[in-house]
Amino acid sequence: MTEVVLSYDSAIVPQETGYWCGPASAQVCLNIRGIYVEEYVLAQECGTDEGGTDWVGMFEGSLDSRVPEANYTSVIAQHDPPTSDEKERFWDALKRSIDSGYGVIMNWVAPPSNYPIGIKGSQSPSYGGGTIYHYVSAAGYDDEGGRAVWIADSGFNPFEYWISFDQCCTLIPPKALCYANVPHQAPDEPMPEYDNLTYEQLCGPIDPETGYGTGWPQNGQNEAGQNLYLVDLLAQVLALVDPDAPGDTEADAQAYNVPDYSQCNFEQLVGPWSQLGNRSVNDALVHIRDTLKGGEPPLQKARQTPDTLAGDLLSSRLRERGQRQEPDFPQI
């Protein structure tokens, strides 16, 4: 359910002569695309004279030469009133055009019993003087609470108004409309909020009241009964493989007026976290891996002194000789 009205310069809507309603309507359609062409130029191209423009198909060449991708096509209203099937095809043509950013030209025949009636708060245009043979531009539609069409009418004040789609259809026979024959636009799918989704993977589902994660129940709970974050779970795993690890400690609270999930994600991954031995998540995993393998974690090597490195070298040489020497220096 939506309302769509294309942008154009309202100042150019009124026609410059009593018989240039067709060129004026084509001018609006081109202006929607950011193209300005004088009415007299379009009148010359379409063979418009004091009797008007013969039929709406005369505008196809002028439009397609400037917006060839629109593939403007004319469709005659064969029945008066149009059949239900014809109305659906008119609506489909209108929506395809408008959704793709192209206006529609309609050739109307309005007897006094069927002058256009403004709806949705619009003033009815000042038609009068018998049956009106006229061209208008359709530049929008609304399908909420009943179908409606936004009309740019070059000949009658107020020049712009909403009209019901049902009445619009009755004004076209026995004439025609010229629309942009383009494929349906695929609906815009919202992009996933990856920052939020990543944060939830790290910290659990977001509490709508606080904006922060509520932890994951499968990770276990702390003494206060709160579900643990990934960092807290990792701290427990680290303590299982490294007796010297700090273990599961309470992290400092991070204060944000409004959670910035991109920043939160960075801090969750990078730390450094006291419960991980002032490591990042990645370094903590490396430490666990190397501890399980029996190796020396990278951060321990980084903290070793030349004396301890010499002790390592001596131990290595003794092991090569089939001997074993317990180190006499503390493990870090």
HUGIMO-V566719 format. One record per helix or strand of 2 or more residues. SS is the DSSP state (H for helix, E for strand). FROM is the first residue (numbers start at 1). TO is the last residue. If there is no record, write none. Layout:
<<SS,FROM,TO> <SS,FROM,TO>>
This chain:
<<E,3,5> <H,10,12> <H,21,32> <H,39,45> <H,56,66> <H,68,70> <E,72,76> <H,84,99> <E,104,110> <H,112,114> <E,118,119> <E,132,142> <E,148,152> <E,160,164> <H,165,172> <E,176,180> <H,194,203> <E,215,221> <E,227,228> <H,230,241> <H,261,270> <H,274,276> <H,281,293> <H,298,303> <H,306,320>>
